[in-house]
Amino acid sequence: MYNITSVPQVNLNNRTFPVDVGCIVGGSSAVNAQGFQRGTKRDYNNWSAPLVEHNPHSFGLVPVPIYQALRGYPGVEIPIDHSVGTLGLAWTPRSMEPISFNRSYSRSGHYDGLNRDNYHLLTATRVEKVVFKGKTAEGVEISPRWAEAHEGKGKGKGKINRKGSGKRVIRARKEIVLSAGAIHTPQILQLSGIGPASLLKQAKIPVIVDLPGVGANLQDHAYQPAVQFNCMFRLSSPPMKLTIPGTTPPPYPEVNTTLPPIEAFLFGPGLNLMLGLPGISPTRYQSLAASYLSQSPSEFLPKHIHPTIIAGYAQQQRLYAAGMLDKNFAFSATGVGALPVAAPQLMHGLSRGTVTLNLSSPLSEPIVDYRFASNPIDLDIVAENIKFYRRFYTGPDSTLRQYVDLTLGESQPGKGYQSDEGLKGWLRENLVPSVYHPSGTAAKMAREWGGVVNEGLEVYGVKGLSVVDTSIFPTIPGAATSMTVYAVAEKVCVLLLLSRRCADELVGCRSDQGEGCSCCRLLKITLRQLRGLKRHLRVLRATGEMCQQIT
């Protein structure tokens, strides 16, 4: 993992937090919790391109009473999965090989086992900047992370064998695709002279393009420490079963008990409850949405922010205010386990953070400021989450009251936190602003709204440079981000292939079937559809079919 720590979070009692992103072949997909989710239709409609597909549900370990209580709870639906457009109680698959239970990630899926002359991977290497000739990206300047890092490294042809720790430039024949993630992509762009002109001038970096949105619009999912209740049941394992004093445990479904319970929880498919704001707070969601919509777009953004960033946030504000009225736009995601415990994530925060160069040392790790709860409605929503789970476990109509020790009651936050202000005070001391899904810092939005890349994911104002990672998300999906990244990357790869290999005629096929191969037939069809259109329009029209075409 990279060793990065956020700046003190003013609205979270000046606490700092680790900014955990993977420093490994495969990136964060090699170290994440392996949740594999899509957002719902509204998530991607907010990008002006719906990406909806179907996935069968699976099973895991969960006590029947909690599952049954959720099935019958007001506002909780049971969709086949979360992303057919309906939130509720559903299983979330994991990024795992189904037989071996080994992690399935970008290295195992896109690198291991390949032996191609045109595929090279340099490990222990950092990209310091993109090199330009005028406004055209020509290459990347790299350096080893330590002195001996490049000795004998490289896969296939073109190994780097020269000793020494100096910088060098790798030239691009066609174009450069930047995929360093939402923390390092904006840093590389800024080091390359693309970003807010005022910041670049302070860092004494020549300005190639003044793009104020580079490093702005940082979003993440926030984590609320668990709401916990003292209970009168215990677990025995394996298998996981519920035992209540003086009673007979209820029947259990057939489950795979080949894994011990802890491993089953960590590595098996997970049961998740995902709710929109109407489900979380049926009495307050309308007033919260109205309060949010009434805010001035600039009110809770950083001071001296560029007008284009304010204009872009105004568009997001309009979309999110509508989402707050939609039961199928996630504001809460909670893993459902075997105890009366709930640790929901806030899936669509309203605050926006920043990633900027460290002006005293631009090549060191960037300055990350989540700015969580800079918009106070963030804490209002999370407090409503706490109240939802209090009603669910101990409310007068709860079927789980019989399992909770009502004398001892709630162990966290505790009986001392009943008022809204009390709950928000507890959250300022305990809430974590990131579950390591940073997004949005090189957003795919109109340039006049603070956007950094166009619909083709090409960086505004230059040629030969694209971005493909979570930084291009204009708004974060209400789901773990890896599946959406795969979808975006796969589609862009196809479009790059088409736009680069097919100008006026089909060229370069290596198949022994010649033009009769399926690849060539697809390219011929696509040529007829796309000839005469600009590349970014091709991407725009194809993006709406992203998930369906890559499954």
Backbone torsions as a table, in degrees:
resi	resn	phi	psi	omega
1	MET	NA	146.6	172.3
2	TYR	-69.1	147.1	-179.6
3	ASN	-95.1	86.0	-178.0
4	ILE	-127.5	138.1	176.6
5	THR	-126.7	136.8	179.8
6	SER	-68.3	164.7	170.3
7	VAL	-71.8	160.1	176.5
8	PRO	-55.9	134.1	-177.7
9	GLN	-91.1	107.8	-171.4
10	VAL	-56.7	-38.9	-175.1
11	ASN	-90.7	4.9	174.7
12	LEU	-123.6	45.2	176.3
13	ASN	58.2	35.0	175.1
14	ASN	59.9	27.3	175.4
15	ARG	-79.5	151.6	173.5
16	THR	-106.8	161.4	-175.1
17	PHE	-141.1	147.0	174.8
18	PRO	-67.2	141.3	174.6
19	VAL	-106.5	88.5	-170.9
20	ASP	-88.8	112.9	172.4
21	VAL	-133.3	145.4	-171.9
22	GLY	-70.2	131.5	174.7
23	CYS	-114.0	75.1	-169.4
24	ILE	-165.4	155.6	173.6
25	VAL	-62.3	122.7	-173.3
26	GLY	105.1	-9.4	176.3
27	GLY	59.3	-149.4	-175.7
28	SER	-69.0	-17.3	175.7
29	SER	-66.3	-15.7	178.1
30	ALA	-85.7	-11.2	-174.4
31	VAL	-132.0	2.8	-175.9
32	ASN	-78.5	179.6	-177.9
33	ALA	-83.2	3.8	170.7
34	GLN	73.1	12.2	172.9
35	GLY	-66.6	135.1	-175.8
36	PHE	-125.6	97.9	-171.7
37	GLN	-133.9	154.1	166.6
38	ARG	-105.0	158.9	166.6
39	GLY	-77.8	173.7	176.6
40	THR	-86.4	177.9	-174.3
41	LYS	-56.6	-42.6	-177.8
42	ARG	-63.2	-34.3	178.4
43	ASP	-54.3	-46.1	-175.0
44	TYR	-88.6	-25.6	170.8
45	ASN	-60.6	-31.2	176.5
46	ASN	-63.7	-18.0	174.7
47	TRP	-94.7	0.7	-175.1
48	SER	70.4	25.2	176.7
49	ALA	-153.9	98.9	-179.6
50	PRO	-69.4	137.2	178.5
51	LEU	-126.1	95.6	-174.9
52	VAL	-127.2	132.7	175.7
53	GLU	-145.9	176.7	-176.2
54	HIS	-113.0	144.7	176.6
55	ASN	-142.1	130.8	179.9
56	PRO	-67.5	150.2	178.3
57	HIS	-84.9	164.6	178.1
58	SER	-129.7	-160.4	-176.0
59	PHE	-135.9	166.5	178.2
60	GLY	-159.1	-156.7	-176.1
61	LEU	-105.2	123.3	177.1
62	VAL	-159.5	140.0	178.7
63	PRO	-66.0	136.1	-178.2
64	VAL	-57.8	-43.2	-176.9
65	PRO	-57.7	-41.8	-179.5
66	ILE	-67.5	-42.3	178.8
67	TYR	-61.8	-45.5	-179.6
68	GLN	-66.0	-36.5	178.8
69	ALA	-64.1	-39.1	178.7
70	LEU	-69.8	-37.8	-180.0
71	ARG	-58.9	-34.9	-176.8
72	GLY	-99.1	6.6	-173.7
73	TYR	-84.0	139.5	-179.0
74	PRO	-56.7	131.8	177.2
75	GLY	87.1	-2.9	-178.6
76	VAL	-104.6	118.1	177.0
77	GLU	-104.2	166.7	-178.3
78	ILE	-121.2	80.0	178.0
79	PRO	-76.2	163.3	177.5
80	ILE	-68.1	-33.8	162.4
81	ASP	-156.4	168.6	-171.0
82	HIS	-67.5	-21.7	-166.4
83	SER	-103.7	12.4	170.3
84	VAL	-82.7	5.4	175.9
85	GLY	111.8	-5.2	-177.8
86	THR	-122.5	124.6	175.2
87	LEU	-82.3	165.6	177.9
88	GLY	153.2	-144.9	-176.9
89	LEU	-100.0	116.2	-175.9
90	ALA	-155.3	160.5	178.5
91	TRP	-82.0	142.9	175.8
92	THR	-111.7	120.9	177.9
93	PRO	-70.2	163.5	179.1
94	ARG	-111.1	155.0	175.3
95	SER	-80.2	78.7	-175.9
96	MET	-141.5	150.0	169.2
97	GLU	-70.1	129.7	-169.0
98	PRO	-69.0	-21.7	-178.5
99	ILE	-95.9	-48.4	-174.3
100	SER	-85.2	-17.7	-172.6
101	PHE	66.0	12.6	175.8
102	ASN	-72.4	150.2	177.9
103	ARG	-60.0	134.5	171.8
104	SER	-107.2	119.0	-174.5
105	TYR	-148.8	-177.1	-169.6
106	SER	-63.7	-33.0	178.0
107	ARG	-66.7	-49.0	-177.2
108	SER	-67.6	-29.3	-177.5
109	GLY	-89.0	-23.0	-170.9
110	HIS	-133.0	4.2	-177.6
111	TYR	-136.9	-52.9	-177.2
112	ASP	-57.8	135.2	177.5
113	GLY	87.9	-8.7	179.0
114	LEU	-84.0	144.4	175.8
115	ASN	-143.2	80.2	-175.0
116	ARG	-121.2	140.2	-179.1
117	ASP	-66.6	-22.9	-176.0
118	ASN	-104.8	24.3	-179.1
119	TYR	-131.1	111.1	-177.3
120	HIS	-128.0	138.0	178.3
121	LEU	-126.1	122.8	176.2
122	LEU	-104.2	116.1	176.4
123	THR	-91.2	169.2	179.1
124	ALA	52.8	39.3	-174.8
125	THR	-131.7	140.4	175.2
126	ARG	-117.5	139.3	172.4
127	VAL	-87.4	122.2	-178.1
128	GLU	-91.5	-34.6	177.5
129	LYS	-169.1	163.9	171.6
130	VAL	-90.3	136.9	-178.1
131	VAL	-98.5	131.4	-176.5
132	PHE	-116.2	148.8	164.0
133	LYS	-114.7	104.3	-170.0
134	GLY	66.7	-118.9	178.9
135	LYS	-107.6	13.8	-178.2
136	THR	-109.2	127.5	178.0
137	ALA	-71.9	125.1	-176.5
138	GLU	-110.9	-21.1	-177.2
139	GLY	-179.5	-174.7	177.5
140	VAL	-127.3	138.8	174.7
141	GLU	-90.3	124.8	-177.0
142	ILE	-123.0	162.1	173.1
143	SER	-150.1	149.2	177.3
144	PRO	-71.0	150.3	-179.9
145	ARG	-73.8	-20.6	170.0
146	TRP	-148.1	169.8	-164.3
147	ALA	-59.6	-39.6	-174.1
148	GLU	-97.6	10.5	-169.0
149	ALA	-64.0	-27.4	-173.9
150	HIS	-99.0	5.4	-178.6
151	GLU	-74.3	113.3	177.3
152	GLY	75.7	10.3	-177.7
153	LYS	-85.6	160.8	178.8
154	GLY	115.6	145.7	-179.4
155	LYS	-114.8	135.1	-177.1
156	GLY	80.5	-155.5	179.4
157	LYS	-72.3	163.3	173.3
158	GLY	79.3	29.6	178.1
159	LYS	-62.0	147.8	176.0
160	ILE	-94.5	108.9	-175.4
161	ASN	-112.4	-6.8	-176.9
162	ARG	-68.7	138.4	176.9
163	LYS	-79.1	164.6	177.4
164	GLY	110.6	165.2	-174.6
165	SER	-117.6	17.2	-176.4
166	GLY	-74.1	164.9	176.3
167	LYS	-75.8	154.8	174.3
168	ARG	-149.5	161.0	-178.0
169	VAL	-114.1	129.4	172.4
170	ILE	-101.1	122.6	-175.9
171	ARG	-87.1	145.8	177.9
172	ALA	-103.0	131.9	177.2
173	ARG	-76.4	-33.8	-174.8
174	LYS	-119.5	-69.2	178.6
175	GLU	-157.7	174.9	-176.1
176	ILE	-119.6	133.1	174.6
177	VAL	-112.7	117.4	-177.9
178	LEU	-93.3	124.7	-176.0
179	SER	-141.6	61.0	-175.0
180	ALA	-101.9	2.1	178.8
181	GLY	90.0	166.8	-171.2
182	ALA	-70.9	-11.4	176.0
183	ILE	-94.1	-44.6	-174.3
184	HIS	-94.3	-24.0	176.0
185	THR	-59.1	-49.4	178.4
186	PRO	-63.4	-32.9	177.3
187	GLN	-63.9	-45.3	179.8
188	ILE	-63.1	-42.8	178.0
189	LEU	-60.6	-44.3	-179.8
190	GLN	-64.2	-43.0	177.8
191	LEU	-63.5	-24.0	-179.1
192	SER	-87.3	-3.5	180.0
193	GLY	95.4	16.7	178.4
194	ILE	-118.2	114.5	-177.4
195	GLY	160.5	-166.6	178.5
196	PRO	-62.8	123.5	-175.9
197	ALA	-58.4	-38.1	-178.7
198	SER	-62.8	-40.9	178.4
199	LEU	-66.7	-44.8	-178.0
200	LEU	-63.3	-38.1	178.9
201	LYS	-66.5	-38.8	176.3
202	GLN	-62.7	-34.6	179.5
203	ALA	-85.4	1.6	-179.8
204	LYS	60.0	40.0	177.5
205	ILE	-107.6	125.8	178.6
206	PRO	-58.5	136.0	-176.8
207	VAL	-84.9	118.1	172.9
208	ILE	-86.5	-50.3	177.7
209	VAL	-141.7	131.2	174.6
210	ASP	-82.8	101.3	178.4
211	LEU	-122.8	94.6	-175.5
212	PRO	-60.9	-22.4	-176.8
213	GLY	-76.1	-11.4	179.6
214	VAL	-67.3	115.9	-179.2
215	GLY	91.4	-8.3	175.3
216	ALA	-88.2	176.8	170.4
217	ASN	68.7	22.3	-179.8
218	LEU	-63.5	128.7	177.8
219	GLN	-131.8	155.7	175.8
220	ASP	-157.6	168.8	170.2
221	HIS	-90.3	134.6	-178.6
222	ALA	-98.5	152.1	-175.9
223	TYR	-116.2	126.6	177.2
224	GLN	-100.4	123.6	175.5
225	PRO	-54.0	152.8	-165.5
226	ALA	-62.4	139.1	162.3
227	VAL	-80.2	122.1	-173.0
228	GLN	-127.1	146.9	178.6
229	PHE	-128.1	142.9	171.3
230	ASN	-69.0	132.9	-172.7
231	CYS	-123.7	165.5	-179.5
232	MET	-111.2	21.9	175.2
233	PHE	-130.0	161.0	179.4
234	ARG	-133.7	169.0	180.0
235	LEU	-112.2	139.8	168.4
236	SER	-115.4	147.3	-176.2
237	SER	-151.6	156.3	-18.9
238	PRO	-80.4	161.8	-14.1
239	PRO	-78.1	173.5	-179.8
240	MET	-74.5	122.6	178.6
241	LYS	-140.8	154.7	-177.3
242	LEU	-99.4	130.8	178.1
243	THR	-125.8	120.7	-180.0
244	ILE	-114.7	130.1	-178.0
245	PRO	-52.4	128.2	175.6
246	GLY	80.1	6.6	-178.2
247	THR	-130.9	167.9	174.6
248	THR	-99.2	130.0	-179.6
249	PRO	-56.7	144.3	178.4
250	PRO	-69.0	163.0	179.3
251	PRO	-65.1	150.8	-179.3
252	TYR	-118.7	146.9	175.8
253	PRO	-70.4	159.5	174.3
254	GLU	-68.1	127.7	-179.0
255	VAL	-135.2	161.1	176.5
256	ASN	-78.8	111.0	-177.8
257	THR	-108.2	22.3	178.1
258	THR	-70.1	-21.8	176.3
259	LEU	-100.5	141.1	171.4
260	PRO	-59.8	158.6	-173.6
261	PRO	-56.0	-42.1	-178.1
262	ILE	-64.1	-45.2	178.8
263	GLU	-66.0	-36.4	178.2
264	ALA	-62.9	-39.0	178.9
265	PHE	-67.2	-42.8	-175.1
266	LEU	-76.8	-34.9	-168.5
267	PHE	-119.7	-4.9	175.9
268	GLY	-91.8	171.9	176.2
269	PRO	-62.0	144.2	-173.6
270	GLY	-110.3	142.3	173.8
271	LEU	-89.1	126.6	-176.9
272	ASN	-127.4	142.1	171.7
273	LEU	-107.2	117.8	179.2
274	MET	-119.8	129.7	-174.0
275	LEU	-132.9	146.0	167.8
276	GLY	-83.3	173.3	-176.7
277	LEU	-62.9	-35.8	176.4
278	PRO	-60.8	-33.4	177.3
279	GLY	-74.5	-35.1	-179.9
280	ILE	-71.6	-45.6	-172.4
281	SER	-136.8	78.1	-175.4
282	PRO	-63.3	-19.4	-179.0
283	THR	-97.5	-14.2	-174.2
284	ARG	-121.0	-10.3	-171.1
285	TYR	-60.7	-36.1	-179.2
286	GLN	-69.0	-41.1	179.8
287	SER	-69.7	-35.2	176.7
288	LEU	-65.3	-41.6	178.3
289	ALA	-64.2	-42.0	179.7
290	ALA	-65.4	-40.6	178.7
291	SER	-63.3	-41.6	179.3
292	TYR	-65.3	-45.0	-177.8
293	LEU	-64.8	-26.4	-178.6
294	SER	-79.3	-11.4	-178.8
295	GLN	-68.7	147.5	167.7
296	SER	-70.0	132.0	-177.0
297	PRO	-54.7	-29.3	-177.2
298	SER	-88.9	-5.7	-168.7
299	GLU	-58.4	-39.3	-174.9
300	PHE	-119.3	16.0	171.9
301	LEU	-85.8	167.0	179.2
302	PRO	-58.0	149.2	177.5
303	LYS	-64.3	149.1	177.8
304	HIS	61.8	25.9	179.5
305	ILE	-70.5	149.2	-177.2
306	HIS	-67.5	144.2	-179.0
307	PRO	-57.5	-30.7	179.1
308	THR	-66.7	-33.8	177.9
309	ILE	-67.0	-40.5	177.4
310	ILE	-62.6	-42.2	179.8
311	ALA	-62.7	-40.4	178.8
312	GLY	-67.5	-40.2	179.5
313	TYR	-67.1	-32.4	176.4
314	ALA	-59.8	-37.9	176.7
315	GLN	-67.4	-43.0	177.5
316	GLN	-63.2	-39.0	-180.0
317	GLN	-60.1	-42.5	178.8
318	ARG	-62.3	-44.0	-179.3
319	LEU	-67.5	-42.7	-178.2
320	TYR	-70.1	-35.5	177.5
321	ALA	-62.2	-39.3	174.7
322	ALA	-66.7	-39.5	178.5
323	GLY	-63.3	-31.3	179.2
324	MET	-66.0	-18.3	177.9
325	LEU	-95.7	-1.0	-173.5
326	ASP	-105.3	121.2	-178.7
327	LYS	-67.7	-13.8	-178.5
328	ASN	-109.2	26.3	172.2
329	PHE	-118.3	108.7	-165.2
330	ALA	-67.8	128.0	167.2
331	PHE	-116.4	-7.7	-179.8
332	SER	-143.4	135.7	173.1
333	ALA	-136.4	124.7	-174.4
334	THR	-134.6	126.2	171.9
335	GLY	-70.4	133.8	-178.0
336	VAL	-100.7	118.2	-177.9
337	GLY	-117.8	-155.1	-170.2
338	ALA	-97.6	-1.3	-178.1
339	LEU	-122.6	160.7	176.0
340	PRO	-74.1	71.7	-176.0
341	VAL	-136.8	139.6	176.5
342	ALA	-141.6	125.4	178.7
343	ALA	-124.8	75.5	-173.7
344	PRO	-71.8	150.9	170.8
345	GLN	-99.3	143.6	171.5
346	LEU	-86.0	115.1	-170.5
347	MET	-88.9	-20.5	179.3
348	HIS	-139.4	81.5	175.9
349	GLY	-70.2	157.3	-176.7
350	LEU	-100.5	-13.4	178.8
351	SER	-82.7	159.2	178.8
352	ARG	-132.1	134.2	-177.7
353	GLY	-107.5	-167.6	-175.8
354	THR	-142.6	153.0	169.6
355	VAL	-128.0	118.0	-175.8
356	THR	-135.2	160.7	175.5
357	LEU	-62.4	146.9	168.5
358	ASN	-80.3	105.5	-172.1
359	LEU	-63.4	-27.2	179.1
360	SER	-78.7	-18.6	179.2
361	SER	-157.3	79.2	-171.4
362	PRO	-57.6	-28.5	-179.1
363	LEU	-84.1	-8.4	174.2
364	SER	-77.3	179.2	-177.0
365	GLU	-61.3	147.0	-175.8
366	PRO	-71.5	167.3	177.5
367	ILE	-88.5	118.6	-177.3
368	VAL	-110.8	121.9	178.6
369	ASP	-126.6	104.6	-179.5
370	TYR	-65.9	-31.4	-178.2
371	ARG	55.4	30.8	-178.5
372	PHE	-63.6	142.4	-179.3
373	ALA	67.4	11.6	168.5
374	SER	-61.4	-32.2	167.2
375	ASN	-92.4	114.3	-171.0
376	PRO	-64.5	-17.3	-179.6
377	ILE	-68.5	-21.1	172.9
378	ASP	-52.8	-49.7	-178.3
379	LEU	-70.1	-31.8	175.2
380	ASP	-59.7	-44.4	-177.7
381	ILE	-66.7	-43.7	-178.9
382	VAL	-66.5	-37.2	175.4
383	ALA	-61.7	-37.1	176.4
384	GLU	-65.4	-32.9	174.5
385	ASN	-60.0	-44.8	179.3
386	ILE	-60.3	-44.6	-179.1
387	LYS	-65.4	-34.0	176.4
388	PHE	-59.9	-47.7	-177.1
389	TYR	-73.1	-26.6	171.0
390	ARG	-63.1	-44.1	177.9
391	ARG	-64.5	-40.5	-175.1
392	PHE	-65.0	-43.2	-175.4
393	TYR	-88.2	-31.8	-172.3
394	THR	-130.7	2.9	179.9
395	GLY	-65.2	162.8	-175.8
396	PRO	-60.4	-25.7	-179.4
397	ASP	-100.5	6.7	-176.5
398	SER	-74.5	133.7	174.7
399	THR	-79.4	-5.8	-178.4
400	LEU	-98.4	-4.5	179.6
401	ARG	-54.1	-34.8	-176.8
402	GLN	-65.7	-19.3	-179.0
403	TYR	-95.6	-10.8	-175.5
404	VAL	-101.0	137.3	175.7
405	ASP	-76.4	96.0	-174.9
406	LEU	-70.8	-17.1	176.6
407	THR	-71.4	-49.5	176.9
408	LEU	-76.3	-35.4	173.8
409	GLY	69.9	-141.6	-172.1
410	GLU	-82.7	129.2	179.1
411	SER	-93.1	-21.6	178.7
412	GLN	-157.4	129.3	-1.4
413	PRO	-62.4	-28.1	178.9
414	GLY	113.5	164.2	-175.9
415	LYS	-63.9	-20.8	-178.0
416	GLY	-75.5	-4.5	-177.6
417	TYR	-119.5	83.5	-176.9
418	GLN	-108.9	-38.2	-178.5
419	SER	-76.0	161.1	176.7
420	ASP	-60.0	-42.7	-179.7
421	GLU	-65.9	-36.6	177.0
422	GLY	-64.0	-43.5	178.6
423	LEU	-64.1	-42.1	-179.1
424	LYS	-67.9	-33.0	174.3
425	GLY	-63.9	-41.2	177.2
426	TRP	-64.2	-40.1	179.9
427	LEU	-65.6	-38.5	178.7
428	ARG	-60.2	-28.0	-178.3
429	GLU	-90.5	-18.0	-170.3
430	ASN	-126.4	-23.9	-174.7
431	LEU	-69.0	146.4	178.9
432	VAL	-111.7	126.1	-170.6
433	PRO	-81.4	1.5	-175.6
434	SER	-146.9	136.5	166.0
435	VAL	-112.1	28.2	172.0
436	TYR	69.7	39.7	173.6
437	HIS	-121.3	50.7	-176.9
438	PRO	-62.6	141.4	-174.3
439	SER	-152.4	161.1	162.5
440	GLY	92.5	2.4	-169.3
441	THR	-87.3	0.2	171.6
442	ALA	-144.0	63.6	-160.4
443	ALA	-70.6	146.2	172.6
444	LYS	-82.8	85.2	177.7
445	MET	-142.7	167.9	175.5
446	ALA	-58.8	144.6	-177.8
447	ARG	-61.0	-35.0	179.4
448	GLU	-72.5	-6.8	175.0
449	TRP	-107.9	18.0	179.5
450	GLY	86.5	14.0	179.6
451	GLY	-70.8	156.8	-179.1
452	VAL	-114.4	-34.4	178.8
453	VAL	-125.2	154.3	179.9
454	ASN	-88.5	-169.9	-177.7
455	GLU	-65.1	-21.0	174.8
456	GLY	-89.7	6.3	-178.3
457	LEU	64.9	23.0	174.9
458	GLU	-89.2	137.5	-178.5
459	VAL	-68.4	131.5	-179.6
460	TYR	-61.2	139.2	169.8
461	GLY	87.7	-6.5	178.7
462	VAL	-134.1	170.1	177.0
463	LYS	-117.3	148.4	172.8
464	GLY	79.7	18.8	-178.7
465	LEU	-137.9	121.4	177.3
466	SER	-124.3	164.5	177.6
467	VAL	-128.2	132.7	177.0
468	VAL	-138.0	92.2	173.1
469	ASP	-169.7	-171.8	-176.0
470	THR	-66.7	-14.4	179.7
471	SER	-65.5	-21.5	-177.1
472	ILE	-82.5	-9.6	-179.4
473	PHE	-64.1	121.0	175.5
474	PRO	-66.3	-40.2	174.5
475	THR	-134.3	146.0	-175.1
476	ILE	-74.4	136.5	175.0
477	PRO	-67.5	153.2	176.3
478	GLY	-82.3	57.7	-175.5
479	ALA	-167.4	163.7	170.2
480	ALA	-55.9	145.7	-165.2
481	THR	-89.6	-12.7	-169.7
482	SER	-64.0	-41.2	-177.2
483	MET	-62.4	-41.3	179.3
484	THR	-64.6	-37.7	177.6
485	VAL	-62.9	-45.2	177.8
486	TYR	-58.3	-43.4	-178.4
487	ALA	-62.0	-47.1	179.1
488	VAL	-61.7	-45.5	-176.4
489	ALA	-65.4	-44.2	-179.3
490	GLU	-61.9	-43.4	-178.0
491	LYS	-66.6	-42.9	179.6
492	VAL	-64.0	-36.4	177.2
493	CYS	-60.6	-43.7	178.5
494	VAL	-62.0	-44.9	-176.7
495	LEU	-69.7	-35.9	174.4
496	LEU	-62.3	-43.1	178.9
497	LEU	-59.7	-47.5	-177.6
498	LEU	-64.8	-45.5	-174.7
499	SER	-72.9	-25.3	-177.9
500	ARG	-91.8	-36.0	-174.2
501	ARG	-92.2	-13.9	-172.2
502	CYS	-127.3	95.6	176.5
503	ALA	-94.7	-72.8	178.2
504	ASP	-116.8	-14.5	-179.5
505	GLU	-152.7	163.3	-179.0
506	LEU	-76.5	129.0	-179.6
507	VAL	-138.7	158.2	166.4
508	GLY	82.2	12.0	179.8
509	CYS	-71.6	131.3	179.5
510	ARG	-102.8	2.8	-177.4
511	SER	-71.1	142.4	176.5
512	ASP	-73.2	-4.9	175.5
513	GLN	-86.8	-4.4	-177.5
514	GLY	63.1	-142.6	-175.8
515	GLU	-75.6	0.8	176.8
516	GLY	-85.3	-5.8	-178.5
517	CYS	-72.3	158.4	-175.5
518	SER	-64.3	-34.2	178.5
519	CYS	-61.2	-46.6	-177.9
520	CYS	-66.7	-39.1	178.4
521	ARG	-61.2	-43.6	178.6
522	LEU	-61.5	-43.3	-178.7
523	LEU	-66.1	-37.5	178.3
524	LYS	-63.6	-45.0	178.4
525	ILE	-60.7	-44.2	-177.7
526	THR	-65.6	-36.8	177.9
527	LEU	-58.5	-44.2	-179.9
528	ARG	-62.6	-35.5	-178.5
529	GLN	-75.8	-32.0	-168.5
530	LEU	-106.5	-13.4	-176.5
531	ARG	-56.4	132.6	178.0
532	GLY	91.6	-9.6	179.6
533	LEU	-95.4	152.2	175.0
534	LYS	-74.9	154.6	-175.0
535	ARG	-60.4	-42.1	-175.2
536	HIS	-68.6	-27.7	176.1
537	LEU	-73.2	-34.3	176.2
538	ARG	-62.0	-44.0	-179.9
539	VAL	-63.5	-44.3	-178.4
540	LEU	-57.4	-46.7	-175.6
541	ARG	-73.7	-25.8	-178.8
542	ALA	-87.6	-22.2	-173.9
543	THR	-60.8	-33.2	-178.2
544	GLY	-64.1	-15.4	179.4
545	GLU	-106.3	18.1	-167.6
546	MET	-55.5	-58.6	-172.8
547	CYS	-67.7	-40.5	-177.0
548	GLN	-61.2	-36.2	-172.5
549	GLN	-83.6	-12.4	-178.4
550	ILE	-105.4	-3.4	179.2
551	THR	-81.0	NA	NA
